[in-house]
Amino acid sequence: MQLNCKHALLKYLTIISLLTMIHFVYSDNCHEYHVLRSSENWSHPNQCADKCIFHPIKHINLNNDNITWLSLGGHIRNRIEHWDNFSFKKNNDTTLNLFRLHIHSDLHIKNHIRLFIEGKTAFSSKRRLPGGIRKTDADHLALSQAFIDLIANPRNGVLTLRTGRQLYLFGKQRLVSPLPWANTFRTWDGITGIYSFNNWTITGFGAYFVPVRRRKFNKNKTNDVFSGLYSAYKNKNSQFDIYYLFKQSPRLSFTASKMKDARHTIGTRHSYKSQYAISYEIEGAYQFGKHGFRTINAYMFSTSVLYDSFFLDKAMQTFINFDYASGGSHTDSNLKTYHAIYPLGHAYLGYIDIVGRQNIIHLQSGLTVGLFKKSKLGLHYHFFWRASIADSLYNAGGAIIQDTSKISSNERYIGSEIDIYYKQNIQKHLNLLVGFNHFIPGKSVTTSITGARNITFSFIQLQYTI
């Protein structure tokens, strides 16, 4: 399916106008929407106000007892992207349109059985860049999720056994994310056990990754294994996570080697928001295992401090973040390069996604300001260095952008990126996101990539959720 980017902006303006007119008639007092739609709870029949346009389909009582019910929903999203000098290469320019549609049904039977099914379709216009249309761009008529839950209530807790196709999201998505920014989402086939009690949620799982096959039914890869145990404690002001994750990949590239990778990750995360408008977060993880015949010995560390204030009567948040992910050398007996597993990259390391959480030192500062009602303007500035000069530069997907064997200098400095974005919740169901991002390469890049150019990435995105 080819989409005409020249007319996409006009379509945006038309859709925004029509949907905004609809919402002037209806209230927007609907329940909170989540990235994982399966995490929403529509068990109460009046959670969506009577004047909400979608009230009739959010809780459909099937047995006049309010414990056997059906909920329907979905979302439609369109994003126009424009690239200049993609991957630092001159004339690597393109404009493309990314469209996706998700529709789901959520059936609950007597508080003990649940069936959740979510279908998706995703399309991309022609991508005039090396590699063409990526697996993250298009997936024609596929299952995003299809699982059954068996639910019990032991000792004042809730125990859920889930089997089928599902999405995983843990913590702040530094390590495990369904990647909602991408057009196709990440998904897995597996078994999950979730036990919630008091302020604790403990999740154990074993799954196979399901790669996109665009025009065929997506099948899991039994040699691409993901499993673990994730525990999270949360109260009013803080959260504490501790986790163990295992990932086995059939072929993974590091420092000029591409071999089977069996990697264990243990880590912890803590976040706290004080009564003085200051909040902080800290996360660290250590990795061990085998990459081919080499022993893995890698780690990462991340921390952030945020301050909430007001500027000209507008809510403002300033912050500073620091990230470190170890790197190594292909001549070492140990592989010291950290692997980001299944991360949400751009949320921490810039929208351009040219830098991933591998062999990286990253410093970020920025601010967000609430200009108008239900809006946010953000300005972020990033600085990047290679943690090890003997290791490569990896992008957000873990691919090698700058091979260490081709780096002719000992320069560490990769470059800097500025991200500017504006987000507007036009109504409860309708969100607009606009961004402009610019990457300036440093000497580590310019001395090893001939004619390396600044990268510019801009986008406009509209999403409607029910």
TORKOL-4160 file (C-alpha; in steps of 0.2 Angstrom, whole numbers, padded with zeros to 4 digits, m for minus):
466
<pt num="1" X="0000" Y="0000" Z="0000"/>
<pt num="2" X="0008" Y="0016" Z="m0006"/>
<pt num="3" X="0002" Y="0032" Z="0003"/>
<pt num="4" X="0005" Y="0049" Z="m0005"/>
<pt num="5" X="0015" Y="0060" Z="0007"/>
<pt num="6" X="0011" Y="0076" Z="m0003"/>
<pt num="7" X="m0007" Y="0076" Z="0002"/>
<pt num="8" X="m0005" Y="0069" Z="0020"/>
<pt num="9" X="m0003" Y="0086" Z="0028"/>
<pt num="10" X="m0020" Y="0091" Z="0021"/>
<pt num="11" X="m0028" Y="0075" Z="0027"/>
<pt num="12" X="m0021" Y="0079" Z="0044"/>
<pt num="13" X="m0029" Y="0096" Z="0045"/>
<pt num="14" X="m0046" Y="0089" Z="0039"/>
<pt num="15" X="m0046" Y="0074" Z="0051"/>
<pt num="16" X="m0041" Y="0086" Z="0066"/>
<pt num="17" X="m0055" Y="0098" Z="0061"/>
<pt num="18" X="m0069" Y="0084" Z="0060"/>
<pt num="19" X="m0064" Y="0075" Z="0076"/>
<pt num="20" X="m0062" Y="0091" Z="0086"/>
<pt num="21" X="m0080" Y="0096" Z="0080"/>
<pt num="22" X="m0086" Y="0079" Z="0086"/>
<pt num="23" X="m0079" Y="0082" Z="0103"/>
<pt num="24" X="m0086" Y="0099" Z="0106"/>
<pt num="25" X="m0103" Y="0089" Z="0107"/>
<pt num="26" X="m0097" Y="0075" Z="0118"/>
<pt num="27" X="m0088" Y="0076" Z="0135"/>
<pt num="28" X="m0071" Y="0068" Z="0137"/>
<pt num="29" X="m0073" Y="0061" Z="0154"/>
<pt num="30" X="m0067" Y="0043" Z="0149"/>
<pt num="31" X="m0056" Y="0031" Z="0158"/>
<pt num="32" X="m0037" Y="0032" Z="0156"/>
<pt num="33" X="m0029" Y="0024" Z="0141"/>
<pt num="34" X="m0013" Y="0014" Z="0142"/>
<pt num="35" X="0001" Y="0010" Z="0130"/>
<pt num="36" X="m0004" Y="m0008" Z="0134"/>
<pt num="37" X="m0022" Y="m0008" Z="0131"/>
<pt num="38" X="m0024" Y="m0025" Z="0140"/>
<pt num="39" X="m0019" Y="m0016" Z="0156"/>
<pt num="40" X="m0034" Y="m0006" Z="0156"/>
<pt num="41" X="m0048" Y="m0010" Z="0168"/>
<pt num="42" X="m0066" Y="m0006" Z="0162"/>
<pt num="43" X="m0075" Y="m0018" Z="0175"/>
<pt num="44" X="m0086" Y="m0004" Z="0182"/>
<pt num="45" X="m0100" Y="0000" Z="0170"/>
<pt num="46" X="m0100" Y="0019" Z="0173"/>
<pt num="47" X="m0081" Y="0022" Z="0171"/>
<pt num="48" X="m0085" Y="0031" Z="0155"/>
<pt num="49" X="m0097" Y="0045" Z="0158"/>
<pt num="50" X="m0114" Y="0045" Z="0149"/>
<pt num="51" X="m0110" Y="0059" Z="0137"/>
<pt num="52" X="m0094" Y="0050" Z="0131"/>
<pt num="53" X="m0096" Y="0045" Z="0113"/>
<pt num="54" X="m0089" Y="0028" Z="0117"/>
<pt num="55" X="m0098" Y="0024" Z="0133"/>
<pt num="56" X="m0109" Y="0010" Z="0125"/>
<pt num="57" X="m0094" Y="m0001" Z="0120"/>
<pt num="58" X="m0082" Y="0001" Z="0134"/>
<pt num="59" X="m0092" Y="m0010" Z="0146"/>
<pt num="60" X="m0105" Y="m0022" Z="0138"/>
<pt num="61" X="m0114" Y="m0032" Z="0151"/>
<pt num="62" X="m0117" Y="m0049" Z="0144"/>
<pt num="63" X="m0126" Y="m0057" Z="0159"/>
<pt num="64" X="m0135" Y="m0044" Z="0169"/>
<pt num="65" X="m0122" Y="m0047" Z="0183"/>
<pt num="66" X="m0108" Y="m0035" Z="0178"/>
<pt num="67" X="m0095" Y="m0048" Z="0180"/>
<pt num="68" X="m0097" Y="m0056" Z="0163"/>
<pt num="69" X="m0094" Y="m0042" Z="0151"/>
<pt num="70" X="m0086" Y="m0036" Z="0135"/>
<pt num="71" X="m0075" Y="m0021" Z="0131"/>
<pt num="72" X="m0071" Y="m0015" Z="0113"/>
<pt num="73" X="m0058" Y="m0002" Z="0108"/>
<pt num="74" X="m0043" Y="0002" Z="0097"/>
<pt num="75" X="m0033" Y="0016" Z="0090"/>
<pt num="76" X="m0028" Y="0024" Z="0073"/>
<pt num="77" X="m0012" Y="0033" Z="0071"/>
<pt num="78" X="m0003" Y="0042" Z="0056"/>
<pt num="79" X="0014" Y="0049" Z="0056"/>
<pt num="80" X="0023" Y="0059" Z="0043"/>
<pt num="81" X="0042" Y="0058" Z="0044"/>
<pt num="82" X="0056" Y="0068" Z="0035"/>
<pt num="83" X="0074" Y="0064" Z="0035"/>
<pt num="84" X="0089" Y="0073" Z="0029"/>
<pt num="85" X="0106" Y="0064" Z="0029"/>
<pt num="86" X="0100" Y="0048" Z="0037"/>
<pt num="87" X="0115" Y="0039" Z="0046"/>
<pt num="88" X="0126" Y="0054" Z="0042"/>
<pt num="89" X="0126" Y="0050" Z="0023"/>
<pt num="90" X="0124" Y="0065" Z="0011"/>
<pt num="91" X="0108" Y="0064" Z="0000"/>
<pt num="92" X="0100" Y="0050" Z="0012"/>
<pt num="93" X="0084" Y="0060" Z="0012"/>
<pt num="94" X="0066" Y="0054" Z="0012"/>
<pt num="95" X="0049" Y="0059" Z="0017"/>
<pt num="96" X="0037" Y="0044" Z="0022"/>
<pt num="97" X="0020" Y="0041" Z="0029"/>
<pt num="98" X="0017" Y="0028" Z="0042"/>
<pt num="99" X="m0001" Y="0022" Z="0046"/>
<pt num="100" X="m0007" Y="0009" Z="0058"/>
<pt num="101" X="m0024" Y="0003" Z="0065"/>
<pt num="102" X="m0027" Y="m0008" Z="0080"/>
<pt num="103" X="m0044" Y="m0015" Z="0086"/>
<pt num="104" X="m0046" Y="m0026" Z="0101"/>
<pt num="105" X="m0060" Y="m0035" Z="0111"/>
<pt num="106" X="m0058" Y="m0039" Z="0130"/>
<pt num="107" X="m0070" Y="m0053" Z="0136"/>
<pt num="108" X="m0072" Y="m0056" Z="0155"/>
<pt num="109" X="m0081" Y="m0071" Z="0161"/>
<pt num="110" X="m0086" Y="m0072" Z="0180"/>
<pt num="111" X="m0070" Y="m0063" Z="0186"/>
<pt num="112" X="m0060" Y="m0079" Z="0183"/>
<pt num="113" X="m0058" Y="m0080" Z="0164"/>
<pt num="114" X="m0052" Y="m0067" Z="0152"/>
<pt num="115" X="m0050" Y="m0068" Z="0133"/>
<pt num="116" X="m0041" Y="m0053" Z="0125"/>
<pt num="117" X="m0038" Y="m0051" Z="0106"/>
<pt num="118" X="m0030" Y="m0037" Z="0097"/>
<pt num="119" X="m0028" Y="m0036" Z="0078"/>
<pt num="120" X="m0017" Y="m0024" Z="0069"/>
<pt num="121" X="m0012" Y="m0018" Z="0052"/>
<pt num="122" X="0002" Y="m0006" Z="0048"/>
<pt num="123" X="0008" Y="0002" Z="0031"/>
<pt num="124" X="0022" Y="0013" Z="0025"/>
<pt num="125" X="0024" Y="0023" Z="0010"/>
<pt num="126" X="0040" Y="0020" Z="0000"/>
<pt num="127" X="0056" Y="0023" Z="0010"/>
<pt num="128" X="0069" Y="0030" Z="m0001"/>
<pt num="129" X="0084" Y="0025" Z="0011"/>
<pt num="130" X="0095" Y="0010" Z="0012"/>
<pt num="131" X="0086" Y="m0006" Z="0017"/>
<pt num="132" X="0069" Y="0001" Z="0011"/>
<pt num="133" X="0054" Y="m0002" Z="0021"/>
<pt num="134" X="0059" Y="m0010" Z="0038"/>
<pt num="135" X="0050" Y="m0023" Z="0048"/>
<pt num="136" X="0046" Y="m0010" Z="0061"/>
<pt num="137" X="0037" Y="0000" Z="0048"/>
<pt num="138" X="0024" Y="m0012" Z="0040"/>
<pt num="139" X="0014" Y="m0027" Z="0045"/>
<pt num="140" X="m0001" Y="m0031" Z="0035"/>
<pt num="141" X="m0016" Y="m0039" Z="0045"/>
<pt num="142" X="m0008" Y="m0047" Z="0060"/>
<pt num="143" X="m0011" Y="m0052" Z="0078"/>
<pt num="144" X="m0004" Y="m0040" Z="0090"/>
<pt num="145" X="m0011" Y="m0050" Z="0105"/>
<pt num="146" X="m0022" Y="m0065" Z="0108"/>
<pt num="147" X="m0021" Y="m0073" Z="0125"/>
<pt num="148" X="m0032" Y="m0081" Z="0138"/>
<pt num="149" X="m0031" Y="m0077" Z="0157"/>
<pt num="150" X="m0036" Y="m0089" Z="0171"/>
<pt num="151" X="m0038" Y="m0078" Z="0187"/>
<pt num="152" X="m0038" Y="m0083" Z="0205"/>
<pt num="153" X="m0039" Y="m0074" Z="0222"/>
<pt num="154" X="m0027" Y="m0082" Z="0235"/>
<pt num="155" X="m0024" Y="m0073" Z="0251"/>
<pt num="156" X="m0030" Y="m0056" Z="0247"/>
<pt num="157" X="m0020" Y="m0056" Z="0231"/>
<pt num="158" X="m0024" Y="m0059" Z="0213"/>
<pt num="159" X="m0015" Y="m0073" Z="0203"/>
<pt num="160" X="m0016" Y="m0072" Z="0184"/>
<pt num="161" X="m0010" Y="m0086" Z="0172"/>
<pt num="162" X="m0008" Y="m0080" Z="0155"/>
<pt num="163" X="m0005" Y="m0089" Z="0139"/>
<pt num="164" X="m0004" Y="m0084" Z="0121"/>
<pt num="165" X="0003" Y="m0069" Z="0111"/>
<pt num="166" X="0006" Y="m0054" Z="0122"/>
<pt num="167" X="0016" Y="m0038" Z="0124"/>
<pt num="168" X="0029" Y="m0035" Z="0138"/>
<pt num="169" X="0032" Y="m0018" Z="0146"/>
<pt num="170" X="0043" Y="m0017" Z="0162"/>
<pt num="171" X="0049" Y="m0002" Z="0173"/>
<pt num="172" X="0053" Y="0013" Z="0163"/>
<pt num="173" X="0056" Y="0003" Z="0147"/>
<pt num="174" X="0075" Y="0005" Z="0147"/>
<pt num="175" X="0076" Y="m0014" Z="0145"/>
<pt num="176" X="0059" Y="m0021" Z="0140"/>
<pt num="177" X="0047" Y="m0011" Z="0129"/>
<pt num="178" X="0034" Y="m0016" Z="0116"/>
<pt num="179" X="0041" Y="m0001" Z="0106"/>
<pt num="180" X="0025" Y="0009" Z="0103"/>
<pt num="181" X="0035" Y="0022" Z="0094"/>
<pt num="182" X="0038" Y="0010" Z="0080"/>
<pt num="183" X="0023" Y="0006" Z="0068"/>
<pt num="184" X="0022" Y="m0012" Z="0071"/>
<pt num="185" X="0025" Y="m0015" Z="0090"/>
<pt num="186" X="0035" Y="m0029" Z="0097"/>
<pt num="187" X="0026" Y="m0045" Z="0102"/>
<pt num="188" X="0030" Y="m0062" Z="0110"/>
<pt num="189" X="0021" Y="m0079" Z="0111"/>
<pt num="190" X="0023" Y="m0086" Z="0129"/>
<pt num="191" X="0016" Y="m0090" Z="0146"/>
<pt num="192" X="0016" Y="m0077" Z="0160"/>
<pt num="193" X="0011" Y="m0078" Z="0178"/>
<pt num="194" X="0007" Y="m0062" Z="0187"/>
<pt num="195" X="0004" Y="m0061" Z="0206"/>
<pt num="196" X="m0002" Y="m0044" Z="0214"/>
<pt num="197" X="m0004" Y="m0042" Z="0232"/>
<pt num="198" X="m0003" Y="m0027" Z="0244"/>
<pt num="199" X="0009" Y="m0015" Z="0234"/>
<pt num="200" X="0018" Y="m0029" Z="0225"/>
<pt num="201" X="0017" Y="m0035" Z="0208"/>
<pt num="202" X="0028" Y="m0051" Z="0203"/>
<pt num="203" X="0029" Y="m0056" Z="0185"/>
<pt num="204" X="0037" Y="m0072" Z="0179"/>
<pt num="205" X="0037" Y="m0077" Z="0161"/>
<pt num="206" X="0044" Y="m0087" Z="0147"/>
<pt num="207" X="0042" Y="m0083" Z="0128"/>
<pt num="208" X="0048" Y="m0083" Z="0110"/>
<pt num="209" X="0050" Y="m0067" Z="0100"/>
<pt num="210" X="0038" Y="m0065" Z="0086"/>
<pt num="211" X="0046" Y="m0056" Z="0071"/>
<pt num="212" X="0036" Y="m0047" Z="0058"/>
<pt num="213" X="0034" Y="m0056" Z="0041"/>
<pt num="214" X="0024" Y="m0041" Z="0033"/>
<pt num="215" X="0013" Y="m0051" Z="0021"/>
<pt num="216" X="0012" Y="m0068" Z="0030"/>
<pt num="217" X="0006" Y="m0073" Z="0047"/>
<pt num="218" X="0019" Y="m0069" Z="0060"/>
<pt num="219" X="0027" Y="m0085" Z="0068"/>
<pt num="220" X="0038" Y="m0085" Z="0084"/>
<pt num="221" X="0056" Y="m0090" Z="0083"/>
<pt num="222" X="0059" Y="m0105" Z="0095"/>
<pt num="223" X="0078" Y="m0100" Z="0095"/>
<pt num="224" X="0074" Y="m0082" Z="0100"/>
<pt num="225" X="0070" Y="m0085" Z="0119"/>
<pt num="226" X="0065" Y="m0072" Z="0132"/>
<pt num="227" X="0061" Y="m0076" Z="0150"/>
<pt num="228" X="0063" Y="m0069" Z="0167"/>
<pt num="229" X="0056" Y="m0063" Z="0184"/>
<pt num="230" X="0051" Y="m0045" Z="0187"/>
<pt num="231" X="0046" Y="m0039" Z="0204"/>
<pt num="232" X="0039" Y="m0021" Z="0207"/>
<pt num="233" X="0034" Y="m0012" Z="0224"/>
<pt num="234" X="0025" Y="0004" Z="0222"/>
<pt num="235" X="0017" Y="0016" Z="0234"/>
<pt num="236" X="0012" Y="0034" Z="0234"/>
<pt num="237" X="0029" Y="0042" Z="0232"/>
<pt num="238" X="0041" Y="0029" Z="0226"/>
<pt num="239" X="0044" Y="0013" Z="0217"/>
<pt num="240" X="0057" Y="m0001" Z="0219"/>
<pt num="241" X="0060" Y="m0014" Z="0205"/>
<pt num="242" X="0071" Y="m0029" Z="0206"/>
<pt num="243" X="0073" Y="m0041" Z="0191"/>
<pt num="244" X="0081" Y="m0055" Z="0182"/>
<pt num="245" X="0080" Y="m0057" Z="0163"/>
<pt num="246" X="0087" Y="m0070" Z="0151"/>
<pt num="247" X="0088" Y="m0068" Z="0132"/>
<pt num="248" X="0095" Y="m0080" Z="0120"/>
<pt num="249" X="0097" Y="m0073" Z="0102"/>
<pt num="250" X="0103" Y="m0085" Z="0087"/>
<pt num="251" X="0114" Y="m0072" Z="0080"/>
<pt num="252" X="0119" Y="m0055" Z="0088"/>
<pt num="253" X="0133" Y="m0043" Z="0082"/>
<pt num="254" X="0146" Y="m0035" Z="0093"/>
<pt num="255" X="0163" Y="m0028" Z="0089"/>
<pt num="256" X="0165" Y="m0037" Z="0073"/>
<pt num="257" X="0157" Y="m0054" Z="0079"/>
<pt num="258" X="0140" Y="m0061" Z="0075"/>
<pt num="259" X="0136" Y="m0076" Z="0086"/>
<pt num="260" X="0124" Y="m0085" Z="0097"/>
<pt num="261" X="0121" Y="m0074" Z="0112"/>
<pt num="262" X="0114" Y="m0081" Z="0129"/>
<pt num="263" X="0113" Y="m0067" Z="0141"/>
<pt num="264" X="0107" Y="m0065" Z="0159"/>
<pt num="265" X="0103" Y="m0048" Z="0166"/>
<pt num="266" X="0100" Y="m0044" Z="0184"/>
<pt num="267" X="0096" Y="m0027" Z="0190"/>
<pt num="268" X="0086" Y="m0015" Z="0200"/>
<pt num="269" X="0077" Y="0002" Z="0199"/>
<pt num="270" X="0072" Y="0015" Z="0212"/>
<pt num="271" X="0062" Y="0031" Z="0209"/>
<pt num="272" X="0056" Y="0043" Z="0222"/>
<pt num="273" X="0046" Y="0060" Z="0222"/>
<pt num="274" X="0048" Y="0071" Z="0237"/>
<pt num="275" X="0036" Y="0084" Z="0244"/>
<pt num="276" X="0048" Y="0098" Z="0238"/>
<pt num="277" X="0045" Y="0095" Z="0220"/>
<pt num="278" X="0061" Y="0086" Z="0217"/>
<pt num="279" X="0061" Y="0068" Z="0210"/>
<pt num="280" X="0074" Y="0056" Z="0205"/>
<pt num="281" X="0077" Y="0039" Z="0197"/>
<pt num="282" X="0091" Y="0027" Z="0197"/>
<pt num="283" X="0093" Y="0010" Z="0188"/>
<pt num="284" X="0108" Y="m0002" Z="0186"/>
<pt num="285" X="0110" Y="m0019" Z="0178"/>
<pt num="286" X="0124" Y="m0032" Z="0176"/>
<pt num="287" X="0125" Y="m0045" Z="0162"/>
<pt num="288" X="0133" Y="m0061" Z="0161"/>
<pt num="289" X="0133" Y="m0077" Z="0150"/>
<pt num="290" X="0140" Y="m0083" Z="0133"/>
<pt num="291" X="0142" Y="m0074" Z="0116"/>
<pt num="292" X="0149" Y="m0089" Z="0106"/>
<pt num="293" X="0164" Y="m0094" Z="0115"/>
<pt num="294" X="0167" Y="m0078" Z="0124"/>
<pt num="295" X="0161" Y="m0074" Z="0142"/>
<pt num="296" X="0149" Y="m0059" Z="0144"/>
<pt num="297" X="0154" Y="m0046" Z="0157"/>
<pt num="298" X="0144" Y="m0030" Z="0155"/>
<pt num="299" X="0134" Y="m0017" Z="0164"/>
<pt num="300" X="0124" Y="m0001" Z="0163"/>
<pt num="301" X="0119" Y="0013" Z="0174"/>
<pt num="302" X="0106" Y="0027" Z="0173"/>
<pt num="303" X="0101" Y="0041" Z="0184"/>
<pt num="304" X="0090" Y="0056" Z="0182"/>
<pt num="305" X="0085" Y="0071" Z="0193"/>
<pt num="306" X="0069" Y="0082" Z="0190"/>
<pt num="307" X="0063" Y="0098" Z="0197"/>
<pt num="308" X="0045" Y="0104" Z="0195"/>
<pt num="309" X="0042" Y="0123" Z="0196"/>
<pt num="310" X="0032" Y="0137" Z="0187"/>
<pt num="311" X="0038" Y="0149" Z="0174"/>
<pt num="312" X="0026" Y="0164" Z="0170"/>
<pt num="313" X="0012" Y="0154" Z="0178"/>
<pt num="314" X="0015" Y="0139" Z="0167"/>
<pt num="315" X="0020" Y="0122" Z="0174"/>
<pt num="316" X="0038" Y="0118" Z="0170"/>
<pt num="317" X="0050" Y="0103" Z="0173"/>
<pt num="318" X="0069" Y="0104" Z="0172"/>
<pt num="319" X="0079" Y="0089" Z="0172"/>
<pt num="320" X="0097" Y="0081" Z="0170"/>
<pt num="321" X="0100" Y="0063" Z="0165"/>
<pt num="322" X="0116" Y="0053" Z="0165"/>
<pt num="323" X="0118" Y="0036" Z="0156"/>
<pt num="324" X="0133" Y="0024" Z="0155"/>
<pt num="325" X="0133" Y="0007" Z="0146"/>
<pt num="326" X="0149" Y="m0003" Z="0145"/>
<pt num="327" X="0159" Y="m0007" Z="0129"/>
<pt num="328" X="0174" Y="m0018" Z="0125"/>
<pt num="329" X="0185" Y="m0024" Z="0112"/>
<pt num="330" X="0184" Y="m0039" Z="0100"/>
<pt num="331" X="0201" Y="m0044" Z="0105"/>
<pt num="332" X="0196" Y="m0046" Z="0124"/>
<pt num="333" X="0192" Y="m0064" Z="0130"/>
<pt num="334" X="0177" Y="m0057" Z="0139"/>
<pt num="335" X="0163" Y="m0047" Z="0129"/>
<pt num="336" X="0161" Y="m0031" Z="0139"/>
<pt num="337" X="0148" Y="m0023" Z="0127"/>
<pt num="338" X="0131" Y="m0021" Z="0136"/>
<pt num="339" X="0116" Y="m0026" Z="0126"/>
<pt num="340" X="0100" Y="m0016" Z="0128"/>
<pt num="341" X="0088" Y="m0031" Z="0126"/>
<pt num="342" X="0071" Y="m0024" Z="0120"/>
<pt num="343" X="0073" Y="m0005" Z="0124"/>
<pt num="344" X="0063" Y="0010" Z="0121"/>
<pt num="345" X="0077" Y="0020" Z="0114"/>
<pt num="346" X="0072" Y="0037" Z="0109"/>
<pt num="347" X="0063" Y="0041" Z="0125"/>
<pt num="348" X="0081" Y="0042" Z="0133"/>
<pt num="349" X="0094" Y="0044" Z="0119"/>
<pt num="350" X="0085" Y="0055" Z="0107"/>
<pt num="351" X="0072" Y="0054" Z="0094"/>
<pt num="352" X="0084" Y="0051" Z="0079"/>
<pt num="353" X="0089" Y="0034" Z="0087"/>
<pt num="354" X="0106" Y="0035" Z="0080"/>
<pt num="355" X="0113" Y="0030" Z="0097"/>
<pt num="356" X="0108" Y="0015" Z="0107"/>
<pt num="357" X="0112" Y="0010" Z="0125"/>
<pt num="358" X="0128" Y="0000" Z="0121"/>
<pt num="359" X="0146" Y="0007" Z="0123"/>
<pt num="360" X="0139" Y="0024" Z="0127"/>
<pt num="361" X="0141" Y="0038" Z="0139"/>
<pt num="362" X="0127" Y="0050" Z="0138"/>
<pt num="363" X="0123" Y="0067" Z="0147"/>
<pt num="364" X="0106" Y="0075" Z="0144"/>
<pt num="365" X="0098" Y="0091" Z="0150"/>
<pt num="366" X="0081" Y="0099" Z="0146"/>
<pt num="367" X="0065" Y="0106" Z="0151"/>
<pt num="368" X="0046" Y="0104" Z="0147"/>
<pt num="369" X="0033" Y="0118" Z="0149"/>
<pt num="370" X="0014" Y="0116" Z="0149"/>
<pt num="371" X="0010" Y="0131" Z="0137"/>
<pt num="372" X="m0009" Y="0128" Z="0136"/>
<pt num="373" X="m0022" Y="0117" Z="0143"/>
<pt num="374" X="m0017" Y="0099" Z="0140"/>
<pt num="375" X="m0001" Y="0103" Z="0130"/>
<pt num="376" X="0017" Y="0101" Z="0133"/>
<pt num="377" X="0033" Y="0109" Z="0124"/>
<pt num="378" X="0049" Y="0100" Z="0127"/>
<pt num="379" X="0067" Y="0105" Z="0123"/>
<pt num="380" X="0081" Y="0091" Z="0126"/>
<pt num="381" X="0099" Y="0092" Z="0123"/>
<pt num="382" X="0110" Y="0077" Z="0122"/>
<pt num="383" X="0129" Y="0074" Z="0122"/>
<pt num="384" X="0136" Y="0057" Z="0117"/>
<pt num="385" X="0153" Y="0048" Z="0120"/>
<pt num="386" X="0159" Y="0030" Z="0116"/>
<pt num="387" X="0163" Y="0022" Z="0133"/>
<pt num="388" X="0177" Y="0012" Z="0125"/>
<pt num="389" X="0187" Y="0018" Z="0110"/>
<pt num="390" X="0190" Y="0000" Z="0105"/>
<pt num="391" X="0171" Y="m0003" Z="0102"/>
<pt num="392" X="0158" Y="0002" Z="0089"/>
<pt num="393" X="0144" Y="0014" Z="0089"/>
<pt num="394" X="0127" Y="0005" Z="0090"/>
<pt num="395" X="0110" Y="0013" Z="0085"/>
<pt num="396" X="0094" Y="0010" Z="0096"/>
<pt num="397" X="0091" Y="m0006" Z="0087"/>
<pt num="398" X="0108" Y="m0013" Z="0092"/>
<pt num="399" X="0115" Y="m0012" Z="0074"/>
<pt num="400" X="0133" Y="m0006" Z="0071"/>
<pt num="401" X="0133" Y="0011" Z="0064"/>
<pt num="402" X="0151" Y="0014" Z="0065"/>
<pt num="403" X="0162" Y="m0002" Z="0065"/>
<pt num="404" X="0177" Y="m0001" Z="0077"/>
<pt num="405" X="0188" Y="m0009" Z="0064"/>
<pt num="406" X="0185" Y="0007" Z="0053"/>
<pt num="407" X="0188" Y="0020" Z="0066"/>
<pt num="408" X="0205" Y="0028" Z="0062"/>
<pt num="409" X="0206" Y="0039" Z="0078"/>
<pt num="410" X="0205" Y="0037" Z="0097"/>
<pt num="411" X="0191" Y="0050" Z="0098"/>
<pt num="412" X="0177" Y="0046" Z="0110"/>
<pt num="413" X="0165" Y="0061" Z="0106"/>
<pt num="414" X="0151" Y="0055" Z="0095"/>
<pt num="415" X="0141" Y="0071" Z="0094"/>
<pt num="416" X="0126" Y="0080" Z="0101"/>
<pt num="417" X="0107" Y="0080" Z="0097"/>
<pt num="418" X="0094" Y="0093" Z="0100"/>
<pt num="419" X="0076" Y="0087" Z="0102"/>
<pt num="420" X="0061" Y="0099" Z="0101"/>
<pt num="421" X="0043" Y="0093" Z="0102"/>
<pt num="422" X="0026" Y="0099" Z="0105"/>
<pt num="423" X="0012" Y="0088" Z="0112"/>
<pt num="424" X="m0007" Y="0093" Z="0112"/>
<pt num="425" X="m0021" Y="0082" Z="0119"/>
<pt num="426" X="m0034" Y="0090" Z="0108"/>
<pt num="427" X="m0047" Y="0079" Z="0117"/>
<pt num="428" X="m0046" Y="0064" Z="0128"/>
<pt num="429" X="m0046" Y="0053" Z="0112"/>
<pt num="430" X="m0036" Y="0064" Z="0100"/>
<pt num="431" X="m0017" Y="0068" Z="0102"/>
<pt num="432" X="m0006" Y="0078" Z="0091"/>
<pt num="433" X="0013" Y="0076" Z="0092"/>
<pt num="434" X="0025" Y="0087" Z="0082"/>
<pt num="435" X="0044" Y="0086" Z="0083"/>
<pt num="436" X="0060" Y="0093" Z="0076"/>
<pt num="437" X="0077" Y="0084" Z="0080"/>
<pt num="438" X="0095" Y="0088" Z="0074"/>
<pt num="439" X="0111" Y="0078" Z="0077"/>
<pt num="440" X="0128" Y="0086" Z="0075"/>
<pt num="441" X="0142" Y="0073" Z="0073"/>
<pt num="442" X="0158" Y="0074" Z="0083"/>
<pt num="443" X="0176" Y="0069" Z="0079"/>
<pt num="444" X="0173" Y="0050" Z="0082"/>
<pt num="445" X="0161" Y="0051" Z="0068"/>
<pt num="446" X="0168" Y="0064" Z="0056"/>
<pt num="447" X="0186" Y="0056" Z="0056"/>
<pt num="448" X="0179" Y="0038" Z="0052"/>
<pt num="449" X="0164" Y="0042" Z="0041"/>
<pt num="450" X="0169" Y="0051" Z="0025"/>
<pt num="451" X="0159" Y="0067" Z="0022"/>
<pt num="452" X="0148" Y="0064" Z="0038"/>
<pt num="453" X="0134" Y="0076" Z="0038"/>
<pt num="454" X="0122" Y="0083" Z="0051"/>
<pt num="455" X="0106" Y="0073" Z="0053"/>
<pt num="456" X="0089" Y="0081" Z="0053"/>
<pt num="457" X="0073" Y="0072" Z="0058"/>
<pt num="458" X="0056" Y="0080" Z="0059"/>
<pt num="459" X="0038" Y="0073" Z="0061"/>
<pt num="460" X="0020" Y="0076" Z="0064"/>
<pt num="461" X="0009" Y="0063" Z="0072"/>
<pt num="462" X="m0009" Y="0061" Z="0075"/>
<pt num="463" X="m0017" Y="0047" Z="0085"/>
<pt num="464" X="m0036" Y="0044" Z="0089"/>
<pt num="465" X="m0039" Y="0031" Z="0103"/>
<pt num="466" X="m0055" Y="0023" Z="0109"/>
